[in-house]
Amino acid sequence: MEYRRVVVYVGRSVKPLARLVAHINAYNRRKLGQATPRVKGILFDRIWFKPCEHGELAVVEQELITRFRPRYNDIGWKAERRELKIVVRGKAYVLNPGCPPATPRTQVELRRL
């Protein structure tokens, strides 16, 4: 998806038109302040389709994300996202569990004042 000639999102779908409608509906809900489903509501003015075999979807998507670095695709190229471990009352919580492992210095301990 493009907005003002900049790639803002790369996605994969077996039913791309249904996926586009889901993005449009989610964007409209977000503008109205309503809760959005699992789909990101993205504003776009141009779309591109790249037909490929079903087994190639993940590879093609990752190549396009790496090439264009779209704003709304944060998996696969934003190196600054890290796993964060927080200890609250002796119990450890992990934020962003799918990210690369964090360095030990990102561990913090929260205390109520």
C-alpha atoms as a printed R data frame, in Angstrom:
    type eleno elety resid chain resno       x       y      z
1   ATOM     1    CA   MET     A     1   0.000   0.000  0.000
2   ATOM     2    CA   GLU     A     2   1.224   3.480 -0.804
3   ATOM     3    CA   TYR     A     3   0.272   6.899  0.501
4   ATOM     4    CA   ARG     A     4   1.601   9.928 -1.365
5   ATOM     5    CA   ARG     A     5   4.014   7.731 -3.356
6   ATOM     6    CA   VAL     A     6   5.608   6.211 -0.232
7   ATOM     7    CA   VAL     A     7   5.155   2.534  0.659
8   ATOM     8    CA   VAL     A     8   3.460   2.478  4.072
9   ATOM     9    CA   TYR     A     9   2.502  -1.202  4.414
10  ATOM    10    CA   VAL     A    10   3.353  -4.576  2.911
11  ATOM    11    CA   GLY     A    11   1.025  -7.462  3.640
12  ATOM    12    CA   ARG     A    12   0.277 -10.945  2.431
13  ATOM    13    CA   SER     A    13  -3.130 -12.397  1.832
14  ATOM    14    CA   VAL     A    14  -4.814 -15.186 -0.072
15  ATOM    15    CA   LYS     A    15  -7.886 -12.897 -0.424
16  ATOM    16    CA   PRO     A    16  -6.372  -9.435 -0.998
17  ATOM    17    CA   LEU     A    17  -9.627  -7.575 -1.710
18  ATOM    18    CA   ALA     A    18 -11.148  -8.733  1.575
19  ATOM    19    CA   ARG     A    19  -7.965  -7.638  3.311
20  ATOM    20    CA   LEU     A    20  -8.195  -4.161  1.757
21  ATOM    21    CA   VAL     A    21 -11.796  -3.766  2.902
22  ATOM    22    CA   ALA     A    22 -10.720  -4.767  6.423
23  ATOM    23    CA   HIS     A    23  -8.017  -2.046  6.423
24  ATOM    24    CA   ILE     A    24 -10.480   0.571  5.154
25  ATOM    25    CA   ASN     A    25 -13.082  -0.351  7.796
26  ATOM    26    CA   ALA     A    26 -10.477  -0.355 10.583
27  ATOM    27    CA   TYR     A    27  -9.201   3.074  9.495
28  ATOM    28    CA   ASN     A    28 -12.740   4.502  9.520
29  ATOM    29    CA   ARG     A    29 -13.409   3.014 12.981
30  ATOM    30    CA   ARG     A    30 -10.162   4.472 14.302
31  ATOM    31    CA   LYS     A    31 -11.081   7.935 12.972
32  ATOM    32    CA   LEU     A    32 -14.402   7.726 14.828
33  ATOM    33    CA   GLY     A    33 -12.667   6.682 18.047
34  ATOM    34    CA   GLN     A    34 -14.081   3.159 18.021
35  ATOM    35    CA   ALA     A    35 -12.097   0.068 18.899
36  ATOM    36    CA   THR     A    36 -10.384  -1.504 15.915
37  ATOM    37    CA   PRO     A    37 -10.041  -5.234 15.368
38  ATOM    38    CA   ARG     A    38  -6.708  -6.995 14.850
39  ATOM    39    CA   VAL     A    39  -6.255  -5.261 11.484
40  ATOM    40    CA   LYS     A    40  -4.303  -1.997 11.341
41  ATOM    41    CA   GLY     A    41  -6.339   0.818  9.846
42  ATOM    42    CA   ILE     A    42  -4.042   2.320  7.242
43  ATOM    43    CA   LEU     A    43  -4.667   5.321  5.018
44  ATOM    44    CA   PHE     A    44  -3.544   4.633  1.451
45  ATOM    45    CA   ASP     A    45  -4.163   5.987 -2.037
46  ATOM    46    CA   ARG     A    46  -2.509   3.325 -4.191
47  ATOM    47    CA   ILE     A    47  -2.123  -0.448 -3.999
48  ATOM    48    CA   TRP     A    48   0.118  -2.942 -5.738
49  ATOM    49    CA   PHE     A    49  -0.376  -6.694 -6.071
50  ATOM    50    CA   LYS     A    50   2.436  -9.198 -6.628
51  ATOM    51    CA   PRO     A    51   1.018 -12.599 -7.594
52  ATOM    52    CA   CYS     A    52   3.048 -15.554 -6.300
53  ATOM    53    CA   GLU     A    53   2.675 -19.144 -5.168
54  ATOM    54    CA   HIS     A    54   1.104 -19.784 -1.761
55  ATOM    55    CA   GLY     A    55   4.362 -21.199 -0.381
56  ATOM    56    CA   GLU     A    56   6.305 -18.086 -1.406
57  ATOM    57    CA   LEU     A    57   4.082 -15.569  0.414
58  ATOM    58    CA   ALA     A    58   6.243 -15.242  3.536
59  ATOM    59    CA   VAL     A    59   9.498 -14.953  1.587
60  ATOM    60    CA   VAL     A    60   8.154 -12.342 -0.847
61  ATOM    61    CA   GLU     A    61   6.606 -10.334  2.002
62  ATOM    62    CA   GLN     A    62   9.866 -10.303  3.983
63  ATOM    63    CA   GLU     A    63  11.852  -9.237  0.907
64  ATOM    64    CA   LEU     A    64   9.489  -6.316  0.263
65  ATOM    65    CA   ILE     A    65   9.502  -5.245  3.927
66  ATOM    66    CA   THR     A    66  13.309  -5.292  3.964
67  ATOM    67    CA   ARG     A    67  13.486  -3.362  0.674
68  ATOM    68    CA   PHE     A    68  10.921  -0.611  1.370
69  ATOM    69    CA   ARG     A    69  10.901  -0.439  5.203
70  ATOM    70    CA   PRO     A    70   7.246   0.588  5.408
71  ATOM    71    CA   ARG     A    71   6.052   2.662  8.332
72  ATOM    72    CA   TYR     A    72   3.362   0.232  9.520
73  ATOM    73    CA   ASN     A    73   5.435  -2.958  9.201
74  ATOM    74    CA   ASP     A    74   7.517  -3.103 12.348
75  ATOM    75    CA   ILE     A    75   8.479  -6.782 12.234
76  ATOM    76    CA   GLY     A    76  11.636  -7.636 10.393
77  ATOM    77    CA   TRP     A    77  13.442  -4.309 10.136
78  ATOM    78    CA   LYS     A    78  13.094  -2.074 13.207
79  ATOM    79    CA   ALA     A    79  16.208  -3.006 15.140
80  ATOM    80    CA   GLU     A    80  15.432  -0.633 18.023
81  ATOM    81    CA   ARG     A    81  12.564  -2.835 19.296
82  ATOM    82    CA   ARG     A    82  13.793  -5.055 22.093
83  ATOM    83    CA   GLU     A    83  12.393  -7.393 24.664
84  ATOM    84    CA   LEU     A    84  11.933  -5.652 28.015
85  ATOM    85    CA   LYS     A    85  11.881  -7.530 31.322
86  ATOM    86    CA   ILE     A    86  10.165  -5.831 34.257
87  ATOM    87    CA   VAL     A    87  10.114  -7.134 37.833
88  ATOM    88    CA   VAL     A    88   7.070  -6.129 39.866
89  ATOM    89    CA   ARG     A    89   6.781  -7.402 43.452
90  ATOM    90    CA   GLY     A    90   9.195 -10.201 42.716
91  ATOM    91    CA   LYS     A    91   7.388 -11.402 39.571
92  ATOM    92    CA   ALA     A    92   9.065 -10.974 36.169
93  ATOM    93    CA   TYR     A    93   7.055  -9.750 33.165
94  ATOM    94    CA   VAL     A    94   8.282  -9.759 29.573
95  ATOM    95    CA   LEU     A    95   7.122  -7.077 27.123
96  ATOM    96    CA   ASN     A    96   7.531  -7.603 23.351
97  ATOM    97    CA   PRO     A    97   8.173 -11.356 23.722
98  ATOM    98    CA   GLY     A    98   8.649 -11.884 19.970
99  ATOM    99    CA   CYS     A    99  11.581  -9.492 19.734
100 ATOM   100    CA   PRO     A   100  15.256 -10.438 19.849
101 ATOM   101    CA   PRO     A   101  16.616 -11.129 23.335
102 ATOM   102    CA   ALA     A   102  17.328  -8.072 25.429
103 ATOM   103    CA   THR     A   103  20.656  -7.210 26.941
104 ATOM   104    CA   PRO     A   104  20.847  -7.511 30.751
105 ATOM   105    CA   ARG     A   105  20.970  -3.724 31.183
106 ATOM   106    CA   THR     A   106  17.325  -3.348 30.016
107 ATOM   107    CA   GLN     A   107  16.016  -5.051 33.150
108 ATOM   108    CA   VAL     A   108  14.314  -2.637 35.509
109 ATOM   109    CA   GLU     A   109  12.644  -2.957 38.843
110 ATOM   110    CA   LEU     A   110   9.553  -0.869 39.560
111 ATOM   111    CA   ARG     A   111   8.622   0.244 43.061
112 ATOM   112    CA   ARG     A   112   5.545   2.042 44.249
113 ATOM   113    CA   LEU     A   113   6.357   5.348 45.941
